[in-house]
Amino acid sequence: MTVPTITLNSGHDIPQLGFGVFLVDPDETERIVSDALEVGYRHIDTAAIYKNEEGVGRAIAKSGIPREELFITTKLWNADQGTESAHAAIDRSLEKLGLDYVDLYLIHWPVPSKDRYVESWQALQQIQADGKTRSTGVSNFTVAHLQRLLAETDAVPAVNQIELHPAFQQRELVQFGRDHGIHPEAWGPLGQGKYPLFEAQAVANAASAHGVSPAQVVIRWHLDRGHIVFPKSNSRERMQQNFEVFDIELTQDELEALDALEADKRVGGHPDEVE
């Protein structure tokens, strides 16, 4: 099964569907990522703060999959923002992952109270120039944060990884990104189980009509809306199910019914407040 790709402003392609390891137990990460790779995922999203980069690295090493067939993302944690600390942080992440480079390196949160995200963004450009990442981007940046990067630096983020699910679509932010060549990545794409998304009539009706799970409907909606998405699951069966979404064809009415679930319902932290 071929996962569609999106070409980033760096010229590199990212698989639109990946696998995330947020809150995956470090002791279980190797097994879970190995399962995901066997299912067919080639895009893995981790972060330094998840404390499971080593497990991701062991799974990659054991998989035997050629490095060029994988797309690996990790992130600069808030405490490591700044020029020198950012360079040290990517080296630590690469060592833990057992890799010479990652495909995408992100600033995890802007942390405006520390006012170091512009400096950190400039450090990421040097990290890219040094060959330690193929592409650079940000995570949890608002329009205001992006505007400042664009005004004060010459580099445009390849992606902005943000909380994005049917009840919290962040349309203004997504559109601002698209207008500037910044692709949206959805974290918490299924709402993290913090509201009854799967019970929503739009989701349930589409699942019933196509004979698929509610999760598959929501993942298909993300893909149809052009989001890069990486649901997580500890269950191999669920991983497989989440991967089998490319034969689902939601109708325009079904897509618009999911669009109508927008409720400005943030379930994670606010980018101006996370430290």
Summary of the structure (lengths in Angstrom):
residues: 275
radius of gyration: 17.9
end to end distance: 40.0
largest distance: 54.0
contacts: 936
relative contact order: 0.14
helix: 45%
strand: 16%
